[in-house]
């Protein structure tokens, strides 16, 4: 096995727990837990995703028997959600139903609004057929409470505090093990600059 990459005497990749705390501003680190390229800020003593769009994905794989599948994408404080894409790669075959919701939770997993982004997605048929997807632009009538007005705008894209984007699939019925769904979260943590007043 090759030695890990090192810059300025510090490792450049590893788990969240392995991030060096004595780095200088601008030190890059590939976080193997989130699969995000992060940059250290020595003013705040935090690692933040490198500017640009970060993509993180949760896969949902149906297994036999009723149950609830839950997957989270952790967003840092100050992140703005660009899009959440739910893509169906195989129809779910639970005997009675397979329903997905997508919302958000605190970093401790406490509900903010578990179906704020998407609600009641039928994964057996109707809402998402094979190879179909939902997004903020094409929510397929499944937008949650964060889509406000008369389907005119989204709220809760930005959060000053860290949070989780949570997808959950609930299946009812004893049979079924074919379903496959992907939830891809695109977000950015840009370097913000204050506007000036003339």
C-alpha positions as CSV (number, residue, x, y, z in Angstrom):
1,X,0.0,0.0,0.0
2,X,1.4,3.4,-1.0
3,X,2.1,6.1,1.6
4,X,-0.6,8.7,2.0
5,X,0.0,12.1,0.3
6,X,1.5,14.7,2.6
7,X,1.7,18.5,2.2
8,X,3.5,20.8,4.6
9,X,4.2,17.7,6.7
10,X,0.4,17.0,7.1
11,X,-1.7,14.3,5.6
12,X,-3.9,15.3,2.7
13,X,-6.6,12.6,3.0
14,X,-8.3,10.4,5.6
15,X,-11.4,10.3,7.7
16,X,-13.0,13.3,9.4
17,X,-11.3,12.3,12.7
18,X,-7.9,12.3,10.9
19,X,-8.0,15.9,9.7
20,X,-5.0,17.7,11.1
21,X,-5.9,20.4,13.5
22,X,-2.6,22.3,13.3
23,X,-2.9,23.2,9.6
24,X,-2.4,26.6,8.0
25,X,-5.2,28.3,6.0
26,X,-5.6,26.8,2.6
27,X,-4.4,23.3,3.5
28,X,-6.4,20.9,1.4
29,X,-7.8,17.6,2.8
30,X,-9.8,14.9,0.9
31,X,-12.4,13.7,3.5
32,X,-13.0,10.0,2.9
33,X,-16.1,10.1,5.0
34,X,-17.9,12.8,2.9
35,X,-15.8,12.3,-0.2
36,X,-15.4,16.1,-0.3
37,X,-12.3,18.2,-0.9
38,X,-12.0,20.5,2.1
39,X,-9.8,23.5,2.8
40,X,-8.7,24.5,6.3
41,X,-9.6,28.0,7.6
42,X,-7.2,28.9,10.5
43,X,-9.4,32.0,11.4
44,X,-12.3,29.7,12.4
45,X,-10.3,26.5,12.9
46,X,-12.7,24.6,10.6
47,X,-12.5,22.6,7.4
48,X,-14.9,23.8,4.7
49,X,-15.6,22.2,1.3
50,X,-13.5,23.7,-1.4
51,X,-15.5,26.3,-3.4
52,X,-17.4,24.9,-6.2
53,X,-20.3,22.5,-6.2
54,X,-20.0,19.4,-3.9
55,X,-22.0,16.3,-4.8
56,X,-22.8,13.6,-2.3
57,X,-25.1,10.6,-2.9
58,X,-27.0,8.1,-0.8
59,X,-28.1,4.8,-2.4
60,X,-31.3,3.0,-1.3
61,X,-31.4,-0.7,-1.9
62,X,-34.6,-2.7,-1.2
63,X,-34.3,-5.9,0.9
64,X,-37.0,-8.4,1.7
65,X,-39.5,-7.4,4.4
66,X,-41.2,-4.2,5.5
67,X,-39.0,-1.4,6.9
68,X,-37.7,2.1,6.7
69,X,-34.4,3.0,5.0
70,X,-32.8,6.3,6.0
71,X,-29.8,8.1,4.4
72,X,-28.2,11.4,5.3
73,X,-25.9,13.9,3.6
74,X,-24.2,16.2,6.0
75,X,-24.1,19.9,5.1
76,X,-21.8,22.3,6.7
77,X,-22.9,25.6,8.2
78,X,-23.5,28.2,5.6
79,X,-24.1,25.7,2.7
80,X,-26.6,26.4,0.0
81,X,-28.4,23.5,-1.6
82,X,-28.2,23.7,-5.4
83,X,-30.4,20.7,-6.1
84,X,-31.6,17.4,-4.8
85,X,-32.0,14.7,-7.4
86,X,-33.9,11.5,-6.7
87,X,-33.2,8.9,-9.5
88,X,-34.9,5.5,-9.9
89,X,-32.6,2.8,-11.2
90,X,-35.0,-0.2,-10.4
91,X,-38.7,-0.2,-9.4
92,X,-39.4,-1.2,-5.8
93,X,-41.4,-4.4,-5.5
94,X,-42.6,-4.3,-1.9
95,X,-46.0,-6.0,-1.7
96,X,-48.1,-3.0,-0.7
97,X,-46.1,0.2,-1.0
98,X,-42.7,1.9,-1.1
99,X,-42.8,5.6,-0.4
100,X,-39.9,8.1,-0.2
101,X,-39.6,11.5,1.4
102,X,-36.7,14.0,1.4
103,X,-36.2,16.7,4.0
104,X,-33.8,18.0,6.6
105,X,-32.7,17.3,10.1
106,X,-30.3,18.8,12.7
107,X,-26.8,17.4,13.0
108,X,-28.2,15.4,15.9
109,X,-30.8,13.9,13.6
110,X,-33.7,15.8,15.1
111,X,-36.4,16.6,12.5
112,X,-36.6,20.0,11.0
113,X,-39.0,18.9,8.3
114,X,-38.4,15.3,7.1
115,X,-40.5,15.8,3.9
116,X,-39.8,19.5,3.3
117,X,-38.2,19.0,-0.1
118,X,-40.1,16.0,-1.5
119,X,-43.1,14.1,-0.1
120,X,-45.0,10.9,-0.9
121,X,-42.9,9.6,-3.8
122,X,-44.3,6.3,-5.0
123,X,-41.3,4.2,-5.9
124,X,-43.3,1.2,-7.1
125,X,-44.8,3.1,-10.0
126,X,-46.5,6.3,-11.0
127,X,-44.2,8.9,-9.6
128,X,-40.8,7.5,-10.7
129,X,-40.6,4.9,-13.3
130,X,-37.4,3.1,-14.3
131,X,-34.6,5.6,-15.1
132,X,-36.7,8.7,-14.2
133,X,-35.7,11.4,-11.8
134,X,-37.1,14.3,-9.8
135,X,-35.2,17.6,-9.2
136,X,-36.0,21.1,-8.0
137,X,-36.8,22.1,-11.6
138,X,-39.0,19.0,-12.3
139,X,-40.5,17.9,-8.9
140,X,-43.2,15.8,-10.6
141,X,-45.9,17.1,-8.2
142,X,-44.0,15.7,-5.3
143,X,-42.5,18.9,-3.9
144,X,-42.7,19.3,-0.2
145,X,-43.5,22.4,2.0
146,X,-40.3,24.1,1.0
147,X,-41.7,24.7,-2.5
148,X,-43.9,27.7,-1.8
149,X,-46.2,30.0,-3.6
150,X,-47.9,28.4,-6.5
151,X,-44.8,26.3,-7.2
152,X,-42.9,29.6,-7.7
153,X,-39.9,29.3,-5.4
154,X,-38.0,27.1,-3.0
155,X,-37.2,28.0,0.6
156,X,-34.6,26.5,3.0
157,X,-31.8,26.1,0.4
158,X,-29.5,28.1,2.7
159,X,-28.8,27.4,6.4
160,X,-26.5,29.3,8.7
161,X,-26.2,26.2,10.8
162,X,-25.0,22.7,9.9
163,X,-27.7,20.2,9.0
164,X,-28.5,16.9,7.3
165,X,-30.4,16.4,4.1
166,X,-32.3,13.2,4.9
167,X,-34.0,10.7,2.5
168,X,-36.3,8.0,3.9
169,X,-38.0,5.1,2.1
170,X,-40.8,3.2,4.0
171,X,-41.9,-0.1,2.6
172,X,-45.0,-2.0,3.6
173,X,-45.5,-5.7,2.8
174,X,-43.4,-8.9,3.3
175,X,-42.1,-9.4,-0.2
176,X,-39.9,-7.3,-2.5
177,X,-36.1,-6.8,-2.9
178,X,-35.6,-5.3,-6.4
179,X,-35.8,-1.5,-5.7
180,X,-32.9,0.8,-6.2
181,X,-33.0,4.6,-5.8
182,X,-30.3,7.2,-5.6
183,X,-30.5,10.6,-3.8
184,X,-27.9,13.1,-5.0
185,X,-27.4,16.3,-3.1
186,X,-25.6,19.2,-4.8
187,X,-24.5,22.0,-2.6
188,X,-22.0,24.9,-2.4
189,X,-20.2,26.7,0.3
190,X,-19.0,29.8,-1.5
191,X,-16.6,32.4,-0.1
192,X,-19.1,35.1,0.8
193,X,-18.3,38.8,0.4
194,X,-20.4,41.6,1.9
195,X,-22.0,44.1,-0.5
196,X,-21.0,47.7,0.0
197,X,-23.4,50.6,0.2
198,X,-22.7,53.8,-1.8
